[in-house]
């Protein structure tokens, strides 16, 4: 393990209030000298690497945009 960082996601609670979820994500260093990725972060299932929102608020924004 190389380091850690905090990742924040926005979601909507059942009551309609906004919620912020914090994840502590681990970063790893590749020991293989031939590897093009020097460091990489663990992935959270169901989220893209740059997600800022969960599916619910993203779906709401998509509907507004359409």
C-alpha positions as CSV (number, residue, x, y, z in Angstrom):
1,X,0.0,0.0,0.0
2,X,1.3,3.4,-1.0
3,X,-1.2,5.9,0.6
4,X,-4.8,6.6,1.3
5,X,-7.2,9.4,0.3
6,X,-10.8,10.4,1.0
7,X,-13.4,10.2,-1.7
8,X,-16.8,11.9,-1.3
9,X,-20.1,10.9,-3.0
10,X,-23.4,12.7,-3.0
11,X,-26.6,10.8,-2.5
12,X,-30.3,11.3,-1.6
13,X,-31.6,9.9,1.6
14,X,-35.1,8.3,1.7
15,X,-36.5,11.6,3.2
16,X,-35.2,13.6,0.3
17,X,-32.4,15.2,2.1
18,X,-28.9,15.3,0.6
19,X,-26.3,13.0,2.1
20,X,-22.6,12.9,1.6
21,X,-20.8,9.5,1.8
22,X,-17.1,9.4,2.5
23,X,-14.9,6.5,1.5
24,X,-11.3,6.0,2.5
25,X,-9.6,4.6,-0.6
26,X,-6.2,2.9,-0.7
27,X,-3.5,3.6,-3.3
28,X,-1.1,1.0,-4.2
29,X,2.4,1.1,-5.8
30,X,3.3,-1.4,-8.6
31,X,6.5,-3.1,-7.8
32,X,7.0,-4.3,-11.4
33,X,9.4,-1.9,-13.2
34,X,7.8,-2.7,-16.6
35,X,4.3,-1.7,-15.4
36,X,3.0,1.5,-17.0
37,X,0.9,2.3,-14.0
38,X,3.2,3.4,-11.2
39,X,0.4,3.8,-8.7
40,X,-3.2,2.8,-8.8
41,X,-6.3,3.1,-6.5
42,X,-8.7,0.3,-5.4
43,X,-12.0,0.5,-7.2
44,X,-15.4,0.6,-5.5
45,X,-17.9,-1.7,-7.1
46,X,-20.7,0.1,-8.9
47,X,-18.9,3.4,-9.2
48,X,-16.8,4.8,-12.0
49,X,-13.3,6.0,-11.0
50,X,-14.4,9.7,-11.2
51,X,-18.0,9.4,-9.8
52,X,-19.1,12.3,-7.6
53,X,-22.7,11.0,-7.2
54,X,-24.5,7.7,-6.7
55,X,-27.2,6.6,-9.2
56,X,-30.1,8.4,-7.6
57,X,-29.0,12.0,-7.9
58,X,-27.3,11.2,-11.3
59,X,-30.6,9.9,-12.6
60,X,-32.4,13.0,-11.4
61,X,-30.0,15.2,-13.2
62,X,-30.3,13.1,-16.3
63,X,-34.1,13.5,-16.3
64,X,-33.8,17.2,-15.8
65,X,-31.3,17.5,-18.7
66,X,-33.5,15.5,-21.0
